[in-house]
Amino acid sequence: MALDHHDRALLQHLQQDCQISNQALADKVGLSASVCWRRVNALEKSGIIRRYSAVIDAAAAGMGFQAVVHVTLIRHESGHLQDFITAVAHREEVLECLATTGDADYHLRVICADLAAYNRFLEEFLFQIPGVANVKTNLILKEIKSQTYVAV
């Protein structure tokens, strides 16, 4: 689906406030309410809009420990890869899992209540996954920029 300037404007406004009414959104981008609704519906059906969500303040919600975890697998065997991917995809502590180039095979953004909860995550989960060879943790001390939207 090719995006025009109206689609880009719709996406920018929806990323800032996904609870905006259709009429208010239409007014902001200069469209009629019916045309606005059809365009947003098309963006959803095409998969450009995957879902709507709320941005949570992790510390205020009692999740004060965040880390970037670098994981290296023993070998790139399909069984180990799939075991790892399946395991991390189902853990709520893992906010993001990225396959990368470089020293580590995967980078995880992990959030827990505290250091004790993170240690349990490591010992009872991550270290138990077959094929995990090395885990390095970088604590997140302060969030400088966290972008929850995509510039379109």
Secondary structure, DSSP 4 states (H G I P E B T S, - for coil): ----HHHHHHHHHHHH-TT--HHHHHHHHT--HHHHHHHHHHHHHHTSS--------TTTTT--EEEEEEEEESS--HHHHHHHHHHHHT-TTEEEEEE-SSS-SEEEEEEESSHHHHHHHHHHTGGGSTTEEEEEEEE----S----S---
